[in-house]
Amino acid sequence: MTVEVVKNYINGRWVESKSKKTQDVFNPATGEVIAKTPMSTAEEAEAAIAAAKAAFERWRRTPVFTRVRHLNRIRAAFEDNFEELSKILTMEQGKIIDEARGEYRRTIENIECATSIPSLQMGYNTEDIAAGIDEMVIKQPLGVFFCVAPFNFPGMVPTWFWPFAVGTGNTYIVKPSPQVPLSQVKQFEIIDELGLPKGVLNLVHGGSEVVNAMIESPDTVGMSFVGSTRVGKLLYQKCAEQGKRAQSQSGAKNFLTVMPDCNLESTVAALLTSFYGCTGQRCLAGGVILAVGDIHEPLKQALVEGAKRLKVGNGLEEGVQMGPLASKGGMEHVLKCIDEGLKEGADLIVDGRGIEVPEHPSGYFVGPCIFDKVTPEMYIAQEEIFGPVINIIQVKDLDEAIDIIHANRYGNASSVFTSSGKTAREYQYRVKAGNIGINIGVAAPIATFPFSGMKDSFFGDLHGQGQDAVDFFCESKVVISRWF
């Protein structure tokens, strides 16, 4: 069977890459190669930048309501193709179909939020700041932006950015992860039929050569990134050296604190979803449970029972509750983390290694795992595993829990499970993390709120989504006027 090499979308046309280098795209549930991603050249990235630059001046002069009508057409078309988009996402990424549907619901909500740009992008003005002198602020687009997207949410993450960029009058280039190009290819096939002006939105596949070309080009003005802290920090620094705007959503180790007064049944359900949803491959997934006091034993037993009930398999099959890891490399990393936890003395009370999915013996499956007797200095308590592994640390009180959280270098998300308003208020006030959950396992902001992050989980000033995104993609121009 011939496997297709996916194409770039530049200046309103599908273009075959001239690069001879490709990366295989696998179905994680079966291990089969389903496509190939071209490692496009710097010249191809520059062609997309040139197209976006040429389109910018006309697009920025397009009335905002006209720009938003294009977004509305895209939103409606994604709704019309909802199931096909979700199935493609599951096929290339591995998450179960209901999780893929949830991702596309958020994708559509991001575009829907960006249709509010006529209100979100409004400036403000004041009359008579001095006798006969008025002052106003105008928010204007800057030019060509691009994003470097991750493998774990290939359908949704680019829409944290490009709808807001395009809606405010900028032009844009999407660079997907070469591991999962098909979701963006399908989205752009839909967009191609909707009459968006050429060059406004472009798609370029590839790796570091493409990213470096976009950062170093004098014709780009900013980057949005989602991925590891190592890469995110490096790209942020490169953008800063070039004088470009950058927002870099990076790695995480999210601590979930469980108090003795929690609702145990509801807490366990939320924790299982947090750690095992999307097979643990999300930056908002639970990383460590801090079990306070006497809740440790009943919580542990309930988690073990819940983990053992989960059905693992191909995400397209009915009844499956957890899919494979997204890649063989991802699976091997998770297995190495488990080995490291055992070497450091943690107690693996649920072992998901070697799980068998008879219909798919070549899939990248690791079953639910639970470590008990974890200590804060262990590798599995410090670093992101990005897989279905629960780590439990018993602590004596809330102060000890918060000390452990603050000793970690990440600050993406943290949650507390409690029936006490006082505890909840203290937690949200004291804990240094960008997204705080109160009895919430996955503290994921909706489209109108910024996707926050602190410490080594975020580099930049303005986050993705909502008003932050609008401000990131606009320059504020102050106009002071007096008429004689």
Long-range contacts (C-beta under 8 A, 24 or more apart in sequence): 3-33, 3-34, 3-35, 3-36, 4-35, 4-36, 5-35, 5-36, 5-37, 5-38, 6-35, 6-36, 6-37, 6-38, 6-181, 6-182, 6-185, 6-205, 7-38, 7-185, 8-38, 8-40, 8-44, 8-48, 8-202, 8-203, 8-204, 8-205, 9-188, 9-192, 9-201, 9-202, 9-203, 10-44, 10-47, 10-48, 10-51, 10-202, 10-203, 10-204, 11-47, 11-48, 11-51, 11-54, 11-55, 11-198, 11-199, 11-202, 12-192, 12-196, 12-197, 12-198, 12-199, 13-198, 14-192, 15-44, 15-47, 17-41, 17-44, 17-205, 17-206, 18-43, 18-44, 19-44, 19-206, 23-178, 23-179, 23-207, 25-92, 25-178, 25-179, 25-180, 25-181, 25-182, 26-327, 26-328, 27-91, 27-92, 27-94, 28-92, 28-93, 28-94, 28-323, 28-324, 28-325, 28-326, 28-327, 28-363, 28-364, 29-94, 29-313, 29-314, 29-315, 29-316, 29-323, 29-324, 29-357, 29-360, 29-363, 29-364, 30-314, 30-360, 30-362, 30-363, 31-328, 31-360, 31-362, 31-363, 31-364, 32-362, 34-91, 34-92, 34-182, 35-92, 35-181, 35-182, 37-178, 37-179, 37-181, 37-205, 37-206, 38-205, 38-206, 39-178, 39-205, 39-206, 39-207, 39-209, 39-210, 40-204, 40-205, 40-206, 40-209, 40-210, 41-206, 41-209, 41-210, 42-209, 42-210, 42-212, 42-213, 44-204, 44-206, 44-210, 45-173, 45-204, 45-206, 45-209, 45-210, 45-213, 45-214, 45-217, 46-213, 46-217, 48-173, 48-202, 48-203, 48-204, 49-144, 49-173, 49-213, 49-214, 49-217, 49-219, 49-220, 50-219, 51-198, 51-199, 51-202, 52-144, 52-171, 52-172, 52-173, 52-199, 52-200, 52-202, 53-143, 53-144, 53-171, 53-219, 54-199, 55-171, 55-197, 55-198, 55-199, 55-200, 56-141, 56-143, 56-144, 56-170, 56-171, 58-197, 59-166, 59-169, 59-170, 59-171, 59-197, 59-199, 59-200, 60-140, 60-141, 60-169, 60-170, 62-169, 62-197, 64-117, 64-118, 64-121, 64-167, 64-169, 65-118, 67-117, 67-166, 67-167, 67-169, 68-114, 68-115, 68-117, 68-118, 68-167, 70-166, 70-194, 70-195, 70-196, 71-111, 71-114, 71-115, 71-163, 71-166, 71-167, 72-115, 73-194, 73-195, 74-111, 74-163, 74-190, 74-191, 74-194, 74-196, 75-108, 75-111, 75-112, 75-115, 77-190, 77-191, 77-193, 77-194, 78-104, 78-107, 78-108, 78-111, 78-187, 78-190, 79-108, 81-186, 81-190, 82-108, 84-186, 85-155, 85-183, 85-186, 85-187, 87-316, 88-182, 88-183, 88-186, 89-154, 89-155, 89-183, 90-315, 90-316, 90-323, 91-182, 91-316, 92-154, 92-180, 92-181, 92-182, 92-183, 93-151, 93-152, 93-154, 93-180, 93-183, 93-326, 94-279, 94-315, 94-323, 94-324, 94-325, 94-326, 94-364, 95-278, 95-279, 95-281, 95-315, 95-323, 96-315, 96-320, 96-321, 96-322, 96-323, 97-315, 97-316, 99-277, 99-278, 99-315, 99-323, 100-155, 100-315, 103-153, 103-155, 103-156, 104-155, 104-156, 106-156, 106-444, 106-447, 107-155, 107-156, 107-159, 109-446, 109-447, 110-156, 110-159, 110-160, 110-163, 110-447, 110-465, 111-159, 111-163, 112-447, 113-163, 113-447, 113-448, 113-465, 113-466, 114-163, 114-164, 114-166, 114-167, 114-469, 115-167, 117-164, 117-167, 117-168, 117-470, 120-466, 120-467, 120-470, 121-167, 121-168, 121-470, 121-474, 123-476, 129-480, 132-482, 132-483, 133-480, 133-481, 133-482, 134-480, 134-481, 134-482, 135-478, 135-479, 135-480, 135-481, 136-478, 136-479, 136-481, 137-476, 137-477, 137-478, 137-479, 138-476, 138-477, 138-479, 139-168, 139-470, 139-471, 139-474, 139-475, 139-476, 139-477, 140-169, 140-474, 140-475, 140-477, 141-165, 141-168, 141-169, 141-170, 141-473, 141-474, 141-475, 142-170, 142-221, 142-222, 142-245, 142-473, 142-474, 142-475, 143-170, 143-171, 143-219, 143-220, 143-221, 144-170, 144-171, 144-172, 144-173, 144-219, 144-220, 144-221, 145-170, 145-171, 145-172, 145-173, 145-220, 145-221, 145-222, 145-223, 145-224, 145-245, 145-473, 146-172, 146-173, 146-174, 146-175, 146-214, 146-220, 146-222, 146-223, 146-224, 147-172, 147-173, 147-174, 147-175, 147-223, 147-224, 147-225, 147-226, 148-175, 148-211, 148-223, 148-224, 148-225, 148-226, 148-227, 148-235, 149-174, 149-175, 149-176, 149-177, 149-184, 149-226, 150-177, 150-226, 150-227, 151-177, 151-179, 151-180, 151-326, 151-327, 152-278, 152-281, 152-282, 152-283, 152-326, 152-386, 153-226, 153-282, 154-180, 154-181, 154-182, 154-183, 154-184, 155-183, 155-184, 155-187, 157-226, 158-184, 160-224, 160-226, 160-451, 160-464, 160-465, 160-469, 161-224, 161-464, 161-469, 162-201, 164-465, 164-469, 164-470, 164-472, 164-473, 165-469, 165-473, 166-200, 166-201, 168-470, 168-473, 168-474, 170-221, 170-473, 171-199, 171-200, 171-201, 171-202, 172-200, 172-201, 172-202, 173-202, 173-203, 173-204, 173-214, 173-220, 174-201, 174-202, 174-203, 174-204, 175-204, 175-205, 175-206, 175-210, 175-211, 175-214, 176-203, 176-205, 178-205, 178-206, 178-207, 179-326, 179-327, 180-326, 181-205, 211-235, 212-238, 215-239, 215-242, 215-244, 216-242, 220-244, 221-245, 222-246, 222-472, 222-473, 223-247, 223-248, 224-248, 224-249, 224-464, 224-472, 225-249, 225-250, 226-250, 226-283, 226-464, 229-410, 229-456, 229-457, 232-459, 233-456, 233-459, 236-459, 236-460, 245-472, 246-459, 246-460, 247-458, 247-459, 247-460, 247-461, 247-462, 247-463, 247-464, 247-472, 248-458, 248-459, 248-460, 249-283, 249-451, 249-453, 249-457, 249-458, 249-463, 249-464, 250-453, 250-456, 250-457, 250-458, 250-459, 251-283, 251-384, 251-410, 251-412, 251-456, 251-457, 252-283, 252-284, 252-285, 252-287, 252-384, 252-410, 252-412, 252-413, 252-453, 252-457, 253-287, 253-288, 253-381, 253-382, 253-383, 253-384, 253-408, 253-409, 253-410, 253-412, 254-284, 254-285, 254-286, 254-287, 254-288, 254-410, 254-412, 254-413, 254-414, 254-415, 254-433, 255-287, 255-288, 255-289, 255-290, 255-401, 255-404, 255-405, 255-408, 255-414, 256-286, 256-287, 256-288, 256-289, 256-290, 256-414, 256-415, 256-416, 256-417, 256-437, 256-441, 257-289, 257-290, 257-292, 257-398, 257-401, 257-402, 257-405, 257-414, 257-415, 257-416, 257-417, 257-427, 258-289, 258-290, 258-291, 258-292, 258-295, 258-299, 258-416, 258-417, 259-292, 259-295, 259-398, 259-416, 259-417, 259-418, 259-419, 259-420, 259-423, 260-292, 260-293, 260-294, 260-295, 261-418, 261-419, 261-420, 261-423, 262-295, 262-417, 262-418, 262-419, 262-439, 263-417, 263-419, 263-439, 264-295, 264-298, 264-299, 264-302, 265-302, 266-439, 267-299, 267-417, 267-439, 268-299, 268-302, 268-303, 268-306, 269-306, 270-417, 270-439, 270-440, 270-441, 271-303, 271-390, 271-417, 271-441, 272-303, 272-306, 272-307, 272-310, 273-441, 273-442, 274-415, 274-441, 274-442, 275-368, 275-388, 275-389, 275-390, 276-307, 276-310, 276-321, 276-322, 276-368, 276-388, 277-322, 277-442, 279-322, 279-323, 279-324, 279-325, 279-326, 279-366, 279-387, 279-388, 280-334, 280-385, 280-386, 280-387, 280-388, 280-389, 281-325, 281-326, 281-330, 281-386, 281-387, 282-442, 283-412, 283-413, 283-457, 284-412, 284-413, 284-435, 284-442, 284-443, 284-444, 285-386, 285-442, 286-390, 286-415, 286-441, 287-384, 287-385, 287-391, 288-374, 288-381, 288-391, 288-392, 288-393, 288-404, 289-390, 289-391, 289-392, 289-393, 290-393, 290-395, 290-401, 290-404, 290-405, 291-392, 291-393, 291-394, 291-395, 292-395, 292-396, 292-397, 292-398, 292-401, 293-395, 293-396, 293-397, 296-392, 296-394, 299-392, 300-349, 300-370, 300-372, 300-392, 303-370, 303-390, 303-392, 304-349, 304-350, 304-370, 307-350, 307-368, 307-369, 307-370, 307-390, 308-350, 308-368, 310-367, 310-368, 312-352, 312-355, 312-357, 312-365, 312-367, 312-368, 313-357, 313-359, 313-360, 313-365, 314-357, 314-359, 314-360, 314-363, 322-367, 322-368, 322-388, 324-360, 324-363, 324-364, 324-365, 324-366, 325-364, 325-365, 325-366, 325-387, 326-364, 327-364, 328-364, 330-364, 330-386, 330-387, 331-364, 331-365, 331-366, 331-387, 333-385, 333-386, 333-387, 334-366, 334-385, 334-386, 334-387, 334-388, 334-389, 335-366, 337-379, 337-380, 337-383, 337-385, 337-387, 337-389, 338-369, 338-380, 338-389, 340-379, 340-380, 341-371, 341-374, 341-378, 341-379, 341-380, 341-389, 341-391, 344-375, 344-378, 344-379, 344-380, 345-373, 345-375, 345-378, 346-371, 346-372, 346-373, 346-374, 346-375, 346-378, 346-380, 346-391, 347-371, 347-372, 347-373, 350-390, 352-388, 376-404, 376-407, 382-408, 382-409, 384-410, 398-423, 398-426, 398-427, 402-427, 402-430, 402-431, 405-431, 405-432, 405-433, 406-431, 406-432, 409-455, 409-456, 410-455, 410-456, 410-457, 411-453, 411-454, 411-455, 411-456, 411-457, 411-458, 412-453, 412-454, 412-457, 412-458, 413-437, 413-442, 413-443, 414-443, 415-439, 415-440, 415-441, 415-443, 433-457, 434-458, 434-463
